[in-house]
Amino acid sequence: MRKIKEFIIEKLILLCGVASIIFVVLILLFLLNEGLSLFKDIGPYEFVSGKKWYPISEPPQLGILPLICGSLLVTLGAAIISIPIGVACAVYIAEVAPSWIKDILKAGIELLAAIPSVVLGFIGMVTLSPLIKSVFNLPTGLTALSGSIMLAFMAMPTIVSIAEDALYAVPKSYKEGAFALGATHWQTIWRVILPAASPGILAAVMLGIGRVIGETMAVMMITGNAAKIPDGFLQPVRTLTATIAAEMGEAVVGSEHYFALFAIGLILFIISFIINLTADLFLHRKERR
């Protein structure tokens, strides 16, 4: 009976894995079928490099360069904020904090990860945006900086959790060997533990960035949704994800606007795939040597 149960469980796990792959392939095929229809009337280069996004004008102007720049700017700002803080928190939890503080911090991080993005977006609208407007004397606080700060909070739980696991997975003999050679605790962390855990930390960073670039509701609520190429973090921007969420319900099925939104989804799919593939390569780099 035990062997039968193990066989059934193994086959169920295999079935789930195969089903997930099939679903991803079907999603990709659906996006290709709808998104590539756009390029019958407009060239891929014109679509990606165009500087104007006016989908309901006559004729429609479907250039997504402002949307790409907005997504990259918000992602860059979130990475600058979340990566140092997230890695530092992971080091503190894994190597410095007493056990009772460690339990509290882990619970807090899990709680932060459980907050819906729309709630964070609402909090950003009513608290963060007015603060940024007041501090920088701006016409509006709905800027790329607001989106970057809120997305940094959303990325940090992923970065902290995975990086902390990577630090914990470093063999204890590394630390004991460093102590035996006379290294201090901080020297051991900086020169031994962090380099040993670097593949897992890099994977955590890449997955955190993947979470940021795919976020929709928070950026749609607090970045201003201005489809223009930004000059800095203190200007309103519009991201790729916010464009799909805001306009898909109003797009006429079968129109160039409709196909353009699916093409944007295809670009996001490719970006997410590249980010996750890069994270997987970093995570298993040592195993493949």
Secondary structure, 3 states (H helix, E strand, C coil): CHHHHHHHHHHHHHHHHHHHHHHHHHHHHHHHHHHHHHHHCCCHHHHHHCCCEECCCCCCEECCHHHHHHHHHHHHHHHHHHHHHHHHHHHHHHHHCCHHHHHHHHHHHHHHHHCCHHHHHHHHHHHHHHHHHHHHCCCCCCCHHHHHHHHHHHHHHHHHHHHHHHHHCCCHHHHHHHHHCCCCHHHHHHHHHHHHCHHHHHHHHHHHHHHHHCCCHHHHHHCECCCCCCCCCCCCECCHHHHHHHHCCCCCCCCHHHHHHHHHHHHHHHHHHHHHHHHHHHHCHHHHC
